[in-house]
Amino acid sequence: MAGSADVDATVVAVLAELAELEDPRVRAVNEKHGDDHGVNLTKLRAVAKRLKTQHDLASALWATGDTAARLVALLICRPKAFDAAQLDTMVREAGRPKVHDWLVNYVVKKNPHKEELRVAWMDDADEAATSAGWALTTERVAKQPDGLDLAGLLDTIEAEMADAPERLQWAMNTCLATIGIEHPDHRSRAMAIGERLQVLEDYPTSPGCISPFAPIWITEMVARKDA
């Protein structure tokens, strides 16, 4: 195990390397999505690949608060090494969308405490925590739906999604689409909710990509599954 002095020195070196990789053009694109770093993600992943798994270093990089450093941290940590309280704190302080997204998908989803956190976060007042709860719920909708009240989830989405903050709205919309895609018995209602609420109807979609508007998303994915 590396000593604290070695970890501190490596943190300084990693921060310097990330600063060298900073590209104003990349930052300009990221800032449009609420992120505040300018490091190409392929190059950032290469830094993490070279460092390999180092949980102590990951914790130290996270503690810097630097967005690029936190992304590296999430790639070199041991997801199962965090306890529930640590992950709860990290989700609330993640801040930037990319950090939050990677934290939930690369770390929390691989952690043994994810179900207790999912349940707790679904009723939380903090948008970052609640959106994480919905992301974990979406995973269960797709992979382990037994025990979930899908009709109740649709009730909540129908009542709350239209007025939800952006990050939470996106997470709820993803859950709506996933219910419609994976569960034929609830598909017509999921489609109807999407049509009525019109959430993300006008979201710009690149050629070859599927619109996040739930009715289009559901229709396209079901067609692909049935092909």
Secondary structure, DSSP 8 states (H G I E B T S, - for coil): ---HHHHHHHHHHHHHHHHHHB-HHHHHHHHTTT----B-HHHHHHHHHHH---HHHHHHHHHT--HHHHHHHHHHS-GGGS-HHHHHHHHHH--SHHHHHHIIIIIGGGSTTHHHHHHHHHT-SSHHHHHHHHHHHHHHHHH--TT--HHHHHHHHHHHGGGS-HHHHHHHHHHHHHHHHH-HHHHHHHHHHHHHH-TTTT----TTS--SSHHHHHHHHHHHHH-
